[in-house]
Amino acid sequence: MAINLAKRASDKVVERFKLGSCTEGIFSNRYRWTGVATVQVYSVDKLPLQEYDKTKESGSRFGALTELGDTVQEMTVTDDKAFNGSIDKGNNTAQLMVKAASGVLRRQTDEVIIPYVDKYRLKKLAAGAGTTATGVSLTKANALETIMTAGVAMSNKQVPREGRVLYIGESEAIKVKLADQVVGVDKLAEETLVQGVCGAIDGMQVRVVPDDYMPEDVVFMIVRRGCAVAPKKIETYRVLEEHPDIDGAVVQGRLLHDCFVLETLKDGIYVAKQA
């Protein structure tokens, strides 16, 4: 660790690049973890269809009586991360007060917490996918067709078209931008694809993310909004102005969170992986 003391220098910190969250807005808010670490979600089983027998004189004409069952999914929040940093008053004074504690918290959130949470969520979403296709390799000739074929597979499992989000890494997104059929994409999507920020392919919103955000070997992933939950059980960020162990401030933070794919809605996630 290096502590660089200022001589004659600007009192402005050179900020690093940062990204906003790419996973917010796709999770269900139907369940609450308030006061508990574990939530049980019940889903009701389906009943089999039977032939109606109108000639039957005794017993049920609706067929055999079947007791309605249910399935329980238990979800426990386990990912518990923290940080703990000191800002010595002597060093901070010598550095022209550029390490203001509130600024440290903001940078820690923007540059460490948000990227970590996004990567964690995408990994959990991929692991819980209802459909995983392997041996997928995108080229500019097949990129759009491959993505649309994935959408068809979801539709054939009765996953609604609205609310789908396509996640793809920067390198793979190049092949989509250069796709031979890109002229067939609607105007808004075409403009956005060129910008590489966000767009629409076959009704799916496109979210292009840094390559290292994507789980290992995943080429792209389609997620329908609401098929997963991402609870934040504890979210604590604080500055201790007076600390018995140092002459200065202590910056601390803790995030207890997790991400769960709802078992009955797992078909709302399609993952395309490399060979």
C-alpha positions as CSV (number, residue, x, y, z in Angstrom):
1,M,0.0,0.0,0.0
2,A,1.3,3.4,-0.9
3,I,0.5,6.7,0.8
4,N,1.3,9.6,-1.5
5,L,1.8,12.8,0.4
6,A,1.2,16.0,-1.6
7,K,3.8,18.7,-2.1
8,R,2.4,21.3,-4.5
9,A,-0.5,19.6,-6.1
10,S,-4.1,20.1,-7.0
11,D,-6.7,19.4,-4.3
12,K,-8.8,17.5,-6.9
13,V,-8.9,13.7,-7.0
14,V,-8.5,12.1,-10.5
15,E,-11.6,10.0,-10.6
16,R,-11.6,6.5,-12.2
17,F,-14.1,5.3,-14.7
18,K,-17.3,3.7,-13.4
19,L,-20.5,2.2,-14.6
20,G,-24.0,2.2,-13.2
21,S,-25.7,-1.1,-12.3
22,C,-26.7,-3.3,-15.3
23,T,-29.0,-5.6,-13.3
24,E,-31.4,-3.2,-11.5
25,G,-35.0,-3.3,-12.6
26,I,-35.2,-7.0,-13.7
27,F,-36.0,-8.6,-10.3
28,S,-39.4,-9.3,-8.7
29,N,-40.3,-7.3,-5.6
30,R,-43.1,-9.6,-4.5
31,Y,-41.2,-11.1,-1.6
32,R,-39.8,-9.5,1.6
33,W,-36.9,-10.6,3.7
34,T,-37.6,-8.0,6.5
35,G,-36.5,-9.5,9.8
36,V,-35.6,-12.9,8.4
37,A,-32.7,-14.4,6.5
38,T,-34.8,-17.2,4.9
39,V,-38.0,-17.0,2.8
40,Q,-40.1,-20.0,1.7
41,V,-42.0,-19.6,-1.5
42,Y,-44.9,-21.9,-2.3
43,S,-46.1,-22.8,-5.7
44,V,-49.2,-24.8,-6.5
45,D,-48.9,-27.9,-8.6
46,K,-51.0,-28.3,-11.8
47,L,-53.9,-30.8,-12.1
48,P,-54.0,-33.4,-14.8
49,L,-56.7,-33.1,-17.5
50,Q,-59.1,-36.0,-17.7
51,E,-62.0,-37.1,-19.9
52,Y,-65.4,-35.9,-18.7
53,D,-67.7,-39.0,-18.6
54,K,-71.3,-37.8,-19.0
55,T,-72.6,-41.4,-19.1
56,K,-71.3,-42.2,-15.6
57,E,-74.1,-42.8,-13.2
58,S,-72.1,-43.1,-9.9
59,G,-68.9,-41.4,-8.9
60,S,-67.4,-38.3,-10.3
61,R,-68.0,-37.6,-14.0
62,F,-64.9,-35.3,-13.8
63,G,-62.5,-38.2,-13.4
64,A,-60.4,-39.4,-10.5
65,L,-60.0,-37.0,-7.6
66,T,-56.5,-35.7,-7.3
67,E,-55.2,-33.9,-4.2
68,L,-53.7,-30.6,-5.1
69,G,-50.1,-30.6,-4.2
70,D,-47.5,-27.8,-3.8
71,T,-43.8,-27.2,-4.1
72,V,-41.7,-25.2,-1.6
73,Q,-38.6,-23.3,-2.5
74,E,-36.5,-22.1,0.4
75,M,-34.1,-19.2,-0.2
76,T,-31.5,-18.1,2.4
77,V,-29.5,-14.9,2.0
78,T,-25.8,-15.8,2.4
79,D,-23.4,-13.5,0.5
80,D,-22.1,-11.2,3.2
81,K,-19.4,-8.7,2.2
82,A,-17.8,-5.8,4.0
83,F,-15.0,-3.2,3.8
84,N,-13.1,-1.3,6.5
85,G,-10.7,1.5,5.8
86,S,-8.9,4.2,7.8
87,I,-8.1,7.8,6.9
88,D,-5.4,9.0,9.2
89,K,-5.8,12.7,10.0
90,G,-2.1,13.4,9.5
91,N,-2.0,11.8,6.1
92,N,-5.3,13.3,5.0
93,T,-4.1,16.8,6.0
94,A,-0.8,16.3,4.0
95,Q,-2.9,15.2,1.0
96,L,-4.9,18.4,1.0
97,M,-8.0,16.7,2.4
98,V,-8.7,14.8,-0.9
99,K,-9.7,11.7,1.0
100,A,-13.0,13.1,2.3
101,A,-14.8,10.2,3.9
102,S,-18.1,10.8,2.0
103,G,-16.2,10.7,-1.3
104,V,-14.5,7.4,-0.3
105,L,-17.9,5.8,0.4
106,R,-19.2,7.0,-3.0
107,R,-16.2,5.7,-4.9
108,Q,-16.3,2.4,-3.0
109,T,-20.0,2.0,-4.0
110,D,-19.5,3.0,-7.6
111,E,-16.3,1.2,-8.3
112,V,-16.4,-1.9,-6.1
113,I,-19.9,-2.7,-4.7
114,I,-22.0,-2.1,-7.9
115,P,-19.7,-4.1,-10.2
116,Y,-19.4,-6.9,-7.7
117,V,-23.2,-7.2,-7.2
118,D,-23.8,-7.1,-11.0
119,K,-21.3,-9.9,-11.6
120,Y,-22.7,-12.0,-8.7
121,R,-26.3,-11.6,-9.9
122,L,-25.4,-12.5,-13.5
123,K,-23.6,-15.6,-12.3
124,K,-26.5,-16.8,-10.2
125,L,-29.0,-16.1,-13.0
126,A,-26.9,-18.2,-15.4
127,A,-26.6,-21.0,-12.9
128,G,-30.4,-21.1,-12.4
129,A,-31.4,-20.9,-16.1
130,G,-34.2,-23.2,-17.3
131,T,-32.5,-23.6,-20.7
132,T,-28.7,-23.8,-21.4
133,A,-27.5,-24.2,-24.9
134,T,-23.9,-25.3,-25.4
135,G,-21.6,-25.1,-28.4
136,V,-22.8,-21.6,-29.3
137,S,-20.4,-19.4,-31.4
138,L,-21.5,-16.0,-32.7
139,T,-20.4,-14.6,-36.0
140,K,-21.7,-11.6,-37.8
141,A,-23.4,-14.0,-40.2
142,N,-25.4,-15.9,-37.5
143,A,-25.5,-13.5,-34.5
144,L,-29.1,-12.2,-34.9
145,E,-30.5,-15.6,-36.0
146,T,-28.9,-17.3,-33.0
147,I,-30.3,-14.7,-30.6
148,M,-33.8,-14.9,-32.2
149,T,-33.7,-18.7,-32.1
150,A,-33.0,-18.5,-28.4
151,G,-36.1,-16.2,-28.1
152,V,-38.2,-18.8,-29.9
153,A,-37.1,-21.5,-27.5
154,M,-38.3,-19.4,-24.6
155,S,-41.6,-18.6,-26.4
156,N,-42.1,-22.4,-27.0
157,K,-42.0,-22.8,-23.2
158,Q,-44.8,-20.1,-22.9
159,V,-42.5,-17.4,-21.6
160,P,-44.1,-14.1,-22.5
161,R,-42.2,-11.9,-25.0
162,E,-42.5,-8.7,-23.1
163,G,-40.0,-7.9,-20.4
164,R,-37.1,-9.9,-21.9
165,V,-33.5,-8.5,-21.5
166,L,-30.5,-9.7,-23.5
167,Y,-27.1,-9.6,-21.7
168,I,-24.1,-9.8,-23.9
169,G,-20.4,-8.9,-23.4
170,E,-18.7,-6.1,-25.3
171,S,-16.6,-8.5,-27.5
172,E,-19.6,-10.6,-28.5
173,A,-21.7,-7.5,-29.1
174,I,-19.4,-6.4,-31.9
175,K,-20.6,-9.4,-33.9
176,V,-24.2,-8.2,-33.4
177,K,-23.4,-4.7,-34.4
178,L,-21.7,-6.0,-37.6
179,A,-24.4,-8.6,-38.3
180,D,-25.3,-9.1,-41.9
181,Q,-29.0,-8.6,-41.0
182,V,-28.6,-5.5,-38.9
183,V,-30.5,-3.5,-41.5
184,G,-33.5,-5.5,-40.5
185,V,-33.4,-4.2,-37.0
186,D,-35.8,-1.4,-36.2
187,K,-34.4,2.2,-36.3
188,L,-34.1,2.7,-32.6
189,A,-32.3,-0.6,-32.1
190,E,-30.0,0.1,-35.0
191,E,-29.0,3.4,-33.6
192,T,-28.4,2.0,-30.2
193,L,-26.5,-1.0,-31.4
194,V,-24.1,1.4,-33.2
195,Q,-23.7,3.3,-29.9
196,G,-23.2,0.0,-28.1
197,V,-25.2,1.1,-25.1
198,C,-28.7,-0.4,-25.3
199,G,-31.2,-1.3,-28.0
200,A,-33.7,-3.9,-29.0
201,I,-33.5,-7.2,-30.9
202,D,-36.7,-9.1,-31.6
203,G,-38.4,-7.1,-28.9
204,M,-35.7,-7.9,-26.3
205,Q,-33.9,-5.0,-24.6
206,V,-30.1,-5.2,-25.1
207,R,-27.7,-4.6,-22.3
208,V,-24.1,-4.7,-23.3
209,V,-21.8,-5.2,-20.4
210,P,-18.0,-5.5,-19.9
211,D,-16.7,-9.0,-20.9
212,D,-15.7,-9.9,-17.3
213,Y,-19.3,-9.3,-16.1
214,M,-20.5,-12.3,-18.1
215,P,-20.2,-15.7,-16.3
216,E,-17.5,-18.1,-17.5
217,D,-18.1,-19.5,-21.1
218,V,-21.5,-17.6,-21.4
219,V,-21.9,-16.0,-24.9
220,F,-25.2,-14.3,-24.1
221,M,-28.1,-14.6,-21.7
222,I,-31.8,-13.7,-22.0
223,V,-33.6,-12.9,-18.8
224,R,-37.2,-12.1,-18.4
225,R,-38.0,-9.5,-15.8
226,G,-39.5,-11.0,-12.6
227,C,-38.2,-14.5,-12.8
228,A,-35.7,-13.9,-10.0
229,V,-35.4,-12.0,-6.8
230,A,-32.3,-10.1,-5.5
231,P,-32.8,-9.3,-1.8
232,K,-30.6,-6.9,0.1
233,K,-30.9,-8.0,3.7
234,I,-28.4,-5.6,5.2
235,E,-26.9,-2.5,3.5
236,T,-24.7,-0.4,5.9
237,Y,-22.4,2.4,4.9
238,R,-21.0,4.6,7.6
239,V,-18.2,7.0,8.6
240,L,-16.8,6.9,12.1
241,E,-15.3,10.4,12.7
242,E,-13.8,9.4,16.1
243,H,-12.2,6.0,16.4
244,P,-10.2,4.8,19.5
245,D,-7.5,3.1,17.4
246,I,-6.5,5.9,15.0
247,D,-6.4,9.7,14.9
248,G,-8.8,10.1,12.0
249,A,-11.8,8.6,10.4
250,V,-12.9,5.0,9.6
251,V,-15.0,4.2,6.6
252,Q,-17.0,0.9,6.9
253,G,-19.6,-0.9,4.8
254,R,-21.5,-4.1,4.8
255,L,-23.8,-5.7,2.2
256,L,-25.7,-8.9,3.0
257,H,-27.5,-9.8,-0.2
258,D,-28.2,-12.6,-2.7
259,C,-29.9,-13.6,-5.9
260,F,-32.4,-16.5,-6.5
261,V,-34.1,-17.8,-9.6
262,L,-37.7,-18.7,-8.8
263,E,-38.0,-22.4,-9.6
264,T,-41.4,-22.1,-11.3
265,L,-40.1,-19.3,-13.5
266,K,-36.7,-20.6,-14.5
267,D,-37.7,-21.0,-18.1
268,G,-37.5,-17.2,-18.2
269,I,-33.7,-17.5,-18.4
270,Y,-31.9,-18.8,-21.5
271,V,-28.1,-19.1,-21.4
272,A,-26.0,-19.7,-24.5
273,K,-22.5,-21.1,-23.7
274,Q,-19.4,-21.8,-25.7
275,A,-18.4,-25.4,-26.5
